[in-house]
Amino acid sequence: AASGLSSVFMASESVEKKGVGNIQDLACAIGVHLCLAKAWWPAHSAAGFLCPAGRCFTFDSSAAGHVRSEGVGTVVVRCQSETVDGVEVQDDQPLVGTIVGGATSNSGRSAGMHAPSGPAEQAVLIEACRKSGITPFDVDVVECHGSGRFIADAVEVASCAKALRDGDSDDAEMLQLCSMKSNVGNSIETSGISSLIKTMYSIRWGILCANVHLRQLNPHLDLQNSP
């Protein structure tokens, strides 16, 4: 799920003239997932990744895996401004959204190969806020991974609440959580970049897509102590 979004992160660093990749004035990030090999289906089904109902019940009590989908997502990244002879020149070309910062992480120190790490998720959220020059309380909406796995969803929600709303839940604005996988399934390598595109258009049009198939909340989601 992180492959497409990681390409966006690297593309952003390349146009900002930093990072370990090639320095570019304009970069194109792509995430692609096509279900062409039938061998994946029995293997993933046997591993318990696929939901028997053929739906992704993100945050729901009946969460039992995901349904795979196909997709191709592309994002073109460029700097909004550049300094020429000490003067900041703005790029007046139209844009869909603005990326002000980001952070990446990977960690194998969890209960299992596919088990999420709560502390690692919290750390990368806080680091992303720091690099973006905002506070955690400035975040209104989180587009979650939301893979439709019972415990993994609960860990992710708890991590978001702890990192972005911990310590001042009475006065903080409501933190809204959503996941594109409940709408279109899990497109694996494309899901991250698809979520980014969805989020940019949500901000542009002032709407937030609902989490479908959410009927009874996952009992492991601790919403009593978080906004």
N, C-alpha and C positions, 0 to 999 in steps of 0.2 A: 504493500500500500504506500510505502514511503518513496518508492523509486521516482515517480513522476514529480512529487513535491520536492524531493532532493534535487532534481534537475532544475527546478525553479530557484531553489536556494543558491545553487552554484551559478546559475545564470545571473542572478541578482548580484552576487559577489563579483562576477566578471565585469559587469558594467559599472560597478562602484570602484573598479580598479583595486580590488583587494582579493584575498583568498589565495588558493593554491592553483586555480585554473588559469586558462588563458585570458588575458585582458582584452575586452571587446567594447565597442561602442553600442552594439545591439546584439542581443542573444535570444535564441529560440529554445524553449524548454518543452519537451514532449514526453508524454506518458502513454504507453500503448499496451493493451491486453486483448488478445483474441483467443477464443477457445477453439483451437485447431486440433489439438491432440486429445483423443478420447481416453487415453490412459490416466489422465489427471482425475477424472470423475470417480472411478472406483477407489483410487488411492485416497483421495480427500474424504470420500464418504466413509471409508473404513477407519480413517483417523478421527472421525467425529466433527469435521469442519463444516459439513453441509447440513442445513436444516431439512429435516424430513418433510416439512410442510411446504418447502419451496419458497419461503419468505424470509426476510431478515427482520426479526422481531427485536430491534434495538431498544434497550431499556425496558422491555416487557418481561413479565414473569415467565412467559413461554419461550424465551430466547433459547435456541438450541443449535446455533450455528448460522451460517449465511447461505445465500444463493449467489452463484457466480454470474457475472455479466460481462459483456464486452464493451470496450470503449477506447477512444483515442482523444486525448486532450493536448492542446498546444497553447502555449503562452509566449508572447513576444515581450521581452523586457528591455527597457532603455532607461537612462537617467532623465529625470525631469529637468535638470539644469546642469550646466557646466560652467566652470570659471575660465574666462578668456581675458587675458591681460588684467587680471585682478578684478574683473567685473563678472558677476553671476548672470548668465544668460539663460532664460527659461525656454524650454522646448514647448512650442505652441501646438504641436500635433495632438489630435484627440486621443484620449486614453479611457480605459474601462475602470481601472482601479490603481491604487498606489500601495506599494510594499515599502513600509518604513523600517522594517527590521525582521530578523528571524534567528532561529537557533536550531541546531540539530544535535542528536545524541544517539548513541547505541549502547546497549548494555546486555550482557548475557547472564548477569547475576540475578536471576529470578528463580522461581520455583520449578520452571520447566522451559522447554524450547519456545513454546508459544504462550507462556504465562506472562502477563504484563508486570512491570515493576513500578509500583506506586511512587517511591522516592525519585526514580529516574524521570518519570513523567512530570512530577512537580518541579524538579530542577530545571528541566528544559523549558517549561512554561515561564518560570521566573526569569530565566536567562533571556528568553525571547522578549519579555517586557522590558528588561534592562537595555537590551540592544536597540529597542524601538524608541526608547526615551519616554516611556509611559509607566504608570503604576498599574499593579494588578487590578485595582478598582476602576480603571478606565476601560477595562474589557467588558463589553456588554453581552457578546455572544461567542460561544465556542463551537466550532464545527468539529465534532468528535470523530475518532476512528470508528467507534460504535459498531463493532464487528458482529453483534448479535449473539455473543457468548455470555452466558449467565454471570459468571464471576468477573470476567474481563471488563464487561460494561460497568459493573459496580466499582471496580478498582479505578477505572478512568474517571467516573463521575466524582468519586471521593478525592482523587488527585486534583481535579479542576477546582473543586470547592476549597480544598486545603490551600492550594497555591494562589488562587485568585480572590478568595473571600475570607480567608482565615483571620480571626481576631476582631472583626468589626462587622459581624453579620447583621446586627440590628439596624445600622445606618446605611449599609451598602445597598446599591441598586441590585435588582434581581439579575442573576446570571442565567442566561438562557443557553440551553444545550440542544444541539440537533445533530443529525447524522444523515448524510446523503444515501448511505447504504440502505436505509429503510425505504427510500424512494426508488432507487434504480438497481439495488443489489451491490455486490462487492466486485468491482472491476479490477481488483488486485493492483497492479502497477499503475493503473489509471485513476484509482479512487482518490488519491491525494490531490492530484492536479484538478480533477473534476470538482472536488469539494472547494478548492480555491476559486475556480470559475463561478461556481454557485454562490459562494460568499460575496464575491465582487458584485455580481448582479443583484444580490439581495440588498446590499448597501446602496447600490445605485438607484434601485426602484423602491427602497424603503419597505421591503417585505421580508418575511421569514417563512420558509417552507416548513410545513408541519411534519412531525415524525409519524408516518403512517404505521398501521398495525400495532399501535400502542393502546392497549385496552386495560391491562392491569399492570401496575408498576412493579418492576423487579423488587422483591422484598429486601434485597441486600443494598438497595440505594438508600443511604442515610440522608434524607432531606429535612429531617427535623432540626438539625444543627447547621444548616446552610441555607442561604437565600435562594 
